Amino acid sequence: MNLSRATVYIPLVELTDQPNQLLEIYCDGQSEWDKKSLDKDWHFVVSPLRPFGLYEEGLKAVNSVHKLSLKIPFWAFYQRLKRYSWLDNQRLHCVNILECEGESMQLGLAIALLMNASRSPIRCTLATGKLSNDTQKDYDVAVDTVHGIPQKLQLLVEKRQSKTLPQGFLYCFTPYDYLHNGKRYPVSNLPEVKALAALNIQVKPIRWLSDAAKVLHADKSHFLSQDKGLLISTGIVLIVLLGFLLYVSWLSYPIKINVLVGKAKNEPFLVCTNRDESDVQYYDLKRDGAVALLPTLANKNKQYNLGIAWRIMPMKTPLTALYYIALIDVGEKAAYKIITQNTKTQEPITVLADEIFEWYWPMEEEINKTHEEERVLMIAMQRTPIAAEDIYQLLKARFPVSDSLKVLEVRDFLTTQFPGSYAFAYKSIFSPPPCLKSMP
């Protein structure tokens, strides 16, 4: 006996020209009949029974097991998507077929399907019985009696004694009653039941197909290879999705920036140097209410340089050791100026967490552009490289070119786009720089 497949032995006593026999039914996986079944539009599960005249009996067993509706394992996603896939993978076969009355095979065919679909620990059993068309519950099918039950049980006694049956304990499923002289009597009262018990075969009279499923631990489908494949695929998708969400959360996790005091100055501060940078002076950016005032550089003051300096230190955040920086200057009339690369090396501007970043933004380009306007100077910081062109396109799409930009709206927009950012609003005015008097 092949223990990898579910096997049911059905006793047969109504033969025309053969001695009493056992019909061996087994259930296995896909078979060579599948291609032909597809061509002929036959039912895959029972098509191997066609040469033996048991196709219709097999269909009755399949429909009854459908009615039973096995429980599905919690993680069996494929079976939840494709109902009855646990049954569609089964194939019914028979061995040593003889001419016989087919109705008594219906219970055995259904039990073979249940045992294999559930991977019941019991791999072999005995059965005889008919599946009723008339008596059924919403999720169950009644087992009706058949002719010759006493004779069939006696046949099993003889087969056991002659060691024709598999060794070891076996269940034998029968209808609850048998017929004698047109009347019904309990099968459990037959003397053959005791004789079989002495031979380690327990007769189990049943009224419903689900009774056999419970005894055989066959009331729950097993985990299919398709379930495993779908579970793995779903797991991979969820892991990728979770990784993506974590990555997005990591990218958008705010970066805290400490603006450090430098030369007794805080926030951005003015830097004045002479041409050979032998003399450097630092000045606060004066404030008018909430707006800093930055003197613009006049043409006659070319003997020195003027610029804005920063001293900042980004704080360490989860999984972050390096930050990328974009320096953005926005003016009502001067539009956008964006720096993301070192002008000498063309490498991205970066800073390590918990380290000081210093930047000097020279204002020489303002010599001939003495606009009095609202402006915002911003340090945008994130965990991945920043391309200046991307920021340009982002700003142009959000703020079309006009005669006057609303710089505070631009600042608020960029702050949402770069959670790790620091913005400083100021105003350029017509006024001599503070270093004009102190430098020769």
C-alpha positions as CSV (number, residue, x, y, z in Angstrom):
1,M,0.0,0.0,0.0
2,N,1.3,3.4,-0.9
3,L,1.1,5.6,2.2
4,S,1.6,8.8,0.2
5,R,-1.9,8.6,-1.2
6,A,-5.3,8.0,0.4
7,T,-6.7,4.6,-0.2
8,V,-10.2,3.1,0.4
9,Y,-11.2,-0.5,0.0
10,I,-14.8,-1.1,-0.9
11,P,-16.3,-4.6,-0.5
12,L,-18.3,-5.9,-3.5
13,V,-20.7,-8.8,-3.3
14,E,-23.1,-8.1,-6.2
15,L,-20.9,-9.4,-9.0
16,T,-22.2,-11.1,-12.1
17,D,-19.4,-13.6,-12.9
18,Q,-16.7,-12.9,-10.4
19,P,-16.0,-14.1,-6.8
20,N,-16.4,-11.7,-3.9
21,Q,-13.8,-8.9,-4.3
22,L,-12.5,-5.7,-2.9
23,L,-12.4,-2.6,-5.1
24,E,-9.4,-0.4,-4.3
25,I,-10.0,3.3,-4.7
26,Y,-7.2,5.8,-4.2
27,C,-6.8,9.5,-4.5
28,D,-3.6,11.2,-5.7
29,G,-2.4,14.3,-7.5
30,Q,-2.6,15.3,-11.1
31,S,-2.6,12.5,-13.7
32,E,-2.0,11.7,-17.3
33,W,-5.8,12.2,-17.9
34,D,-5.6,15.9,-17.3
35,K,-4.8,16.9,-20.9
36,K,-7.5,14.6,-22.3
37,S,-10.0,16.0,-19.7
38,L,-9.3,19.5,-20.9
39,D,-9.9,18.6,-24.5
40,K,-13.1,16.7,-23.7
41,D,-14.4,19.1,-21.0
42,W,-14.4,16.3,-18.4
43,H,-14.2,16.9,-14.7
44,F,-10.5,16.7,-13.8
45,V,-11.1,15.0,-10.4
46,V,-13.0,12.0,-11.7
47,S,-11.9,11.7,-15.3
48,P,-9.6,8.7,-14.5
49,L,-12.7,6.8,-13.5
50,R,-14.3,7.0,-17.0
51,P,-12.8,3.7,-18.4
52,F,-14.4,1.8,-15.5
53,G,-17.9,3.3,-15.7
54,L,-17.6,5.1,-12.4
55,Y,-17.5,8.7,-13.8
56,E,-21.1,9.6,-12.6
57,E,-20.5,8.0,-9.2
58,G,-17.3,10.1,-8.9
59,L,-19.2,13.3,-9.8
60,K,-21.7,12.4,-7.0
61,A,-18.8,12.1,-4.5
62,V,-17.3,15.4,-5.7
63,N,-20.5,17.3,-5.3
64,S,-21.1,15.8,-1.9
65,V,-17.6,16.9,-0.7
66,H,-18.3,20.3,-2.2
67,K,-21.4,20.4,0.0
68,L,-19.3,19.5,3.1
69,S,-17.1,22.6,2.6
70,L,-13.9,21.8,4.5
71,K,-12.4,24.4,6.9
72,I,-9.5,26.3,5.3
73,P,-6.2,26.9,7.2
74,F,-5.9,30.5,8.3
75,W,-2.8,31.2,6.1
76,A,-4.2,29.4,3.0
77,F,-4.6,32.6,1.0
78,Y,-4.8,30.8,-2.4
79,Q,-7.7,28.6,-1.1
80,R,-9.5,31.7,0.1
81,L,-9.2,33.3,-3.4
82,K,-10.0,30.2,-5.3
83,R,-12.7,28.2,-3.6
84,Y,-12.5,24.4,-3.6
85,S,-8.9,24.5,-4.9
86,W,-8.2,22.0,-2.2
87,L,-10.5,19.6,-4.0
88,D,-9.6,20.5,-7.6
89,N,-6.1,19.2,-7.1
90,Q,-7.3,15.7,-6.3
91,R,-7.6,12.8,-8.8
92,L,-9.7,9.6,-8.1
93,H,-8.4,6.3,-9.5
94,C,-9.5,2.7,-9.1
95,V,-7.7,-0.6,-9.2
96,N,-9.0,-4.2,-10.1
97,I,-12.3,-2.9,-11.2
98,L,-15.1,-5.4,-11.6
99,E,-18.6,-5.2,-12.8
100,C,-20.7,-4.1,-9.9
101,E,-23.5,-1.9,-8.6
102,G,-22.0,1.5,-8.4
103,E,-24.0,3.4,-5.8
104,S,-22.3,1.6,-2.9
105,M,-19.0,3.1,-4.0
106,Q,-20.1,6.7,-3.5
107,L,-19.2,6.9,0.2
108,G,-15.8,5.3,-0.4
109,L,-15.0,7.8,-3.3
110,A,-16.0,10.7,-1.1
111,I,-13.9,9.5,1.8
112,A,-10.9,9.0,-0.4
113,L,-11.2,12.7,-1.5
114,L,-11.6,13.9,2.1
115,M,-8.6,11.9,3.3
116,N,-6.3,13.2,0.6
117,A,-7.6,16.8,0.5
118,S,-7.0,17.1,4.2
119,R,-3.8,15.0,4.4
120,S,-5.5,12.9,7.1
121,P,-3.1,11.0,9.2
122,I,-5.2,7.9,8.4
123,R,-4.2,6.9,4.9
124,C,-6.2,3.7,4.5
125,T,-9.8,2.8,5.4
126,L,-12.8,0.6,4.3
127,A,-16.2,1.9,3.3
128,T,-19.5,1.1,1.7
129,G,-22.5,3.3,1.4
130,K,-24.6,5.6,-0.8
131,L,-24.7,9.4,-0.7
132,S,-28.3,10.5,-0.5
133,N,-29.9,12.9,-3.0
134,D,-32.8,13.6,-0.8
135,T,-31.7,14.0,2.8
136,Q,-29.1,16.7,3.3
137,K,-28.2,19.6,5.5
138,D,-27.0,23.0,4.3
139,Y,-23.3,21.8,4.7
140,D,-23.6,18.0,4.9
141,V,-24.9,15.0,2.9
142,A,-26.7,12.0,4.4
143,V,-25.3,8.4,4.0
144,D,-28.0,6.0,2.9
145,T,-28.0,2.3,3.2
146,V,-27.1,-0.2,0.4
147,H,-27.9,-3.9,-0.2
148,G,-25.8,-6.7,1.2
149,I,-24.1,-5.0,4.1
150,P,-23.9,-8.2,6.3
151,Q,-22.4,-10.0,3.3
152,K,-19.9,-7.2,2.7
153,L,-18.8,-7.2,6.4
154,Q,-18.4,-11.0,6.2
155,L,-16.3,-10.6,3.1
156,L,-14.0,-8.2,5.1
157,V,-13.7,-10.9,7.8
158,E,-12.6,-13.4,5.3
159,K,-10.2,-11.0,3.6
160,R,-8.7,-10.0,7.0
161,Q,-8.2,-13.7,7.9
162,S,-6.6,-14.4,4.6
163,K,-4.3,-11.3,5.1
164,T,-5.6,-9.8,1.8
165,L,-6.3,-6.5,3.6
166,P,-3.5,-4.2,4.8
167,Q,-2.3,-5.0,8.3
168,G,-2.9,-2.8,11.3
169,F,-5.9,-1.0,12.6
170,L,-8.6,0.0,10.1
171,Y,-11.9,1.8,10.2
172,C,-14.8,0.5,8.2
173,F,-17.5,3.1,7.4
174,T,-21.0,1.9,6.7
175,P,-24.6,3.4,6.7
176,Y,-26.2,3.5,10.1
177,D,-28.8,0.9,9.1
178,Y,-28.9,-2.2,6.9
179,L,-31.9,-3.7,5.1
180,H,-33.4,-7.1,5.9
181,N,-36.7,-8.2,4.5
182,G,-37.6,-4.6,3.7
183,K,-36.9,-3.3,7.2
184,R,-34.0,-1.3,8.6
185,Y,-31.9,-2.5,11.5
186,P,-28.8,-0.9,13.1
187,V,-25.5,-2.2,11.6
188,S,-23.9,-2.1,15.0
189,N,-26.1,-5.2,16.0
190,L,-24.6,-7.4,13.3
191,P,-22.4,-10.3,14.6
192,E,-19.9,-9.4,11.8
193,V,-19.2,-6.1,13.6
194,K,-17.8,-8.0,16.6
195,A,-15.9,-10.4,14.4
196,L,-14.2,-7.5,12.7
197,A,-13.4,-5.8,16.0
198,A,-11.6,-8.9,17.1
199,L,-9.5,-8.6,13.9
200,N,-8.6,-5.0,14.7
201,I,-11.2,-3.5,12.3
202,Q,-13.6,-1.0,13.9
203,V,-17.0,-0.6,12.1
204,K,-18.2,3.0,12.2
205,P,-21.9,3.3,11.2
206,I,-22.6,6.9,10.2
207,R,-25.6,9.0,9.2
208,W,-23.7,11.9,7.7
209,L,-20.6,12.3,5.5
210,S,-19.2,14.8,8.1
211,D,-19.2,12.0,10.7
212,A,-16.5,10.2,8.7
213,A,-14.6,13.4,8.2
214,K,-14.4,13.9,12.0
215,V,-13.3,10.4,12.7
216,L,-10.6,10.6,10.0
217,H,-9.5,14.1,11.1
218,A,-10.4,15.1,7.5
219,D,-12.6,18.1,8.2
220,K,-9.9,20.7,7.3
221,S,-8.1,21.1,4.0
222,H,-4.3,21.0,4.0
223,F,-1.9,23.7,3.0
224,L,-1.4,23.6,-0.8
225,S,1.8,24.4,-2.7
226,Q,-0.2,27.3,-4.3
227,D,-0.9,28.6,-0.7
228,K,2.8,28.4,0.1
229,G,3.7,30.2,-3.2
230,L,1.1,32.9,-2.6
231,L,2.1,33.3,1.0
232,I,5.7,33.8,0.1
233,S,4.8,36.2,-2.7
234,T,2.5,38.1,-0.3
235,G,5.2,38.1,2.3
236,I,7.7,39.5,-0.1
237,V,5.3,42.2,-1.2
238,L,4.5,43.2,2.4
239,I,8.2,43.2,3.3
240,V,9.0,45.4,0.2
241,L,6.0,47.7,1.1
242,L,7.0,47.9,4.7
243,G,10.6,48.6,3.6
244,F,9.4,51.3,1.3
245,L,7.2,52.9,4.0
246,L,10.1,52.8,6.5
247,Y,12.3,54.3,3.8
248,V,9.8,57.1,3.1
249,S,9.4,57.6,6.8
250,W,13.2,57.7,7.2
251,L,13.5,60.2,4.4
252,S,10.8,62.5,5.9
253,Y,11.9,62.1,9.5
254,P,12.7,65.7,10.6
255,I,16.3,66.7,11.0
256,K,17.0,68.9,13.9
257,I,19.5,71.6,13.1
258,N,21.4,73.6,15.7
259,V,22.4,77.1,14.5
260,L,25.6,77.8,16.4
261,V,27.1,80.9,17.8
262,G,30.1,82.1,15.8
263,K,32.2,85.1,16.8
264,A,29.5,86.1,19.2
265,K,27.0,86.1,16.3
266,N,24.0,83.8,15.9
267,E,21.9,82.7,13.0
268,P,23.3,83.7,9.6
269,F,25.7,86.7,10.1
270,L,27.4,89.2,7.8
271,V,31.0,88.6,6.9
272,C,33.2,91.5,5.5
273,T,36.7,90.8,4.2
274,N,39.2,92.8,2.3
275,R,40.3,91.5,-1.1
276,D,43.3,89.5,0.2
277,E,41.1,88.3,3.2
278,S,43.7,89.6,5.6
279,D,41.1,91.4,7.6
280,V,37.7,89.7,8.5
281,Q,34.9,91.3,10.4
282,Y,31.6,89.9,11.5
283,Y,28.3,91.7,12.0
284,D,24.8,90.8,13.1
285,L,22.0,91.0,10.6
286,K,19.9,93.7,12.1
287,R,16.2,93.0,12.5
288,D,13.3,95.2,11.8
289,G,10.5,93.5,13.7
290,A,10.7,89.9,12.4
291,V,12.7,90.8,9.3
292,A,16.5,91.0,9.2
293,L,18.1,93.9,7.3
294,L,21.0,93.2,5.0
295,P,22.8,96.2,3.5
296,T,23.4,95.9,-0.2
297,L,26.8,96.4,-1.7
298,A,27.4,99.6,-3.7
299,N,29.6,99.8,-6.8
300,K,32.2,102.0,-5.0
301,N,32.8,99.4,-2.4
302,K,34.7,96.9,-4.5
303,Q,37.7,96.9,-2.2
304,Y,36.1,94.3,0.1
305,N,33.8,91.3,-0.1
306,L,30.5,90.9,1.6
307,G,28.7,87.7,2.4
308,I,26.5,85.7,4.6
309,A,28.0,82.9,6.8
310,W,26.4,79.9,8.6
311,R,27.6,77.7,11.4
312,I,25.2,74.8,11.9
313,M,25.3,71.3,13.3
314,P,22.7,68.7,12.3
315,M,21.7,66.3,15.1
316,K,21.9,62.5,14.7
317,T,18.6,60.8,13.8
318,P,17.9,57.1,13.3
319,L,20.1,55.3,10.7
320,T,21.6,58.6,9.6
321,A,25.3,59.4,9.5
322,L,25.5,61.8,6.5
323,Y,23.3,64.6,5.3
324,Y,23.1,66.3,1.9
325,I,22.7,70.0,1.7
326,A,21.2,72.5,-0.7
327,L,21.7,76.3,-0.2
328,I,18.8,78.3,-1.5
329,D,18.4,82.0,-1.8
330,V,15.0,83.4,-2.9
331,G,14.3,87.1,-3.6
332,E,11.2,88.9,-4.8
333,K,13.0,90.1,-7.9
334,A,16.2,88.1,-7.8
335,A,14.3,84.8,-8.2
336,Y,16.1,81.6,-7.2
337,K,19.8,80.8,-6.6
338,I,20.5,77.3,-5.6
339,I,23.8,75.6,-4.7
340,T,24.0,71.8,-4.1
341,Q,27.7,71.2,-5.2
342,N,31.0,72.4,-4.1
343,T,32.1,74.9,-6.8
344,K,35.7,73.6,-6.7
345,T,35.2,69.8,-6.6
346,Q,31.7,69.6,-8.0
347,E,30.9,67.1,-5.3
348,P,27.6,67.2,-3.4
349,I,27.7,69.4,-0.3
350,T,27.5,67.1,2.7
351,V,27.9,67.2,6.5
352,L,28.2,64.4,9.1
353,A,25.7,64.2,11.9
354,D,26.8,66.0,15.1
355,E,29.5,67.8,13.1
356,I,29.7,71.5,12.4
357,F,29.0,72.8,8.9
358,E,30.3,76.2,7.9
359,W,29.3,78.0,4.7
360,Y,30.2,81.5,3.4
361,W,27.9,82.8,0.7
362,P,29.6,85.6,-1.1
363,M,27.4,88.5,-2.2
364,E,29.5,89.9,-5.0
365,E,26.8,89.1,-7.5
366,E,24.7,91.7,-5.7
367,I,27.0,94.6,-6.5
368,N,25.0,95.7,-9.6
369,K,21.7,94.4,-8.3
370,T,20.8,96.8,-5.5
371,H,17.2,95.6,-5.1
372,E,15.3,96.5,-2.0
373,E,13.3,93.3,-1.5
374,E,12.1,90.6,0.8
375,R,14.4,87.5,0.7
376,V,14.8,84.1,2.3
377,L,18.0,82.2,2.8
378,M,17.5,78.6,3.4
379,I,19.5,75.5,4.1
380,A,17.6,72.4,2.9
381,M,18.9,69.1,4.3
382,Q,17.9,65.5,3.5
383,R,19.3,62.0,3.6
384,T,19.8,61.5,-0.1
385,P,21.6,63.6,-2.7
386,I,19.8,66.8,-3.8
387,A,19.9,68.0,-7.4
388,A,19.7,71.7,-8.0
389,E,17.7,71.2,-11.2
390,D,15.1,69.2,-9.3
391,I,14.6,72.1,-6.9
392,Y,14.3,74.5,-9.9
393,Q,11.7,72.4,-11.6
394,L,9.8,72.0,-8.3
395,L,9.7,75.7,-7.7
396,K,8.9,76.6,-11.3
397,A,5.9,74.1,-11.2
398,R,4.6,75.5,-8.0
399,F,5.5,79.2,-8.5
400,P,5.3,80.2,-12.2
401,V,7.6,83.1,-13.2
402,S,6.2,86.5,-12.3
403,D,7.4,90.0,-11.6
404,S,7.3,89.5,-7.9
405,L,7.7,86.3,-5.8
406,K,6.0,85.9,-2.5
407,V,9.1,84.6,-0.7
408,L,7.5,83.6,2.5
409,E,5.1,81.3,0.5
410,V,8.2,79.9,-1.2
411,R,9.8,79.3,2.2
412,D,6.8,77.5,3.6
413,F,6.5,75.3,0.5
414,L,10.2,74.4,0.6
415,T,9.9,73.6,4.3
416,T,7.3,71.0,3.6
417,Q,9.4,69.5,0.8
418,F,12.5,69.3,2.9
419,P,11.7,68.4,6.5
420,G,15.3,68.9,7.4
421,S,15.6,72.6,6.6
422,Y,16.4,75.9,8.2
423,A,15.1,79.2,6.7
424,F,16.1,82.8,7.5
425,A,14.0,85.7,6.3
426,Y,15.7,89.0,5.7
427,K,15.4,92.2,3.7
428,S,17.9,93.9,1.5
429,I,17.9,97.8,1.7
430,F,19.7,100.7,0.2
431,S,22.3,101.3,2.9
432,P,26.1,101.2,3.1
433,P,27.4,97.9,4.6
434,P,28.5,98.2,8.2
435,C,32.1,97.4,7.3
436,L,32.4,100.4,5.0
437,K,33.5,102.6,7.9
438,S,35.8,100.2,9.6
439,M,37.7,99.0,6.6
440,P,40.1,101.2,4.7
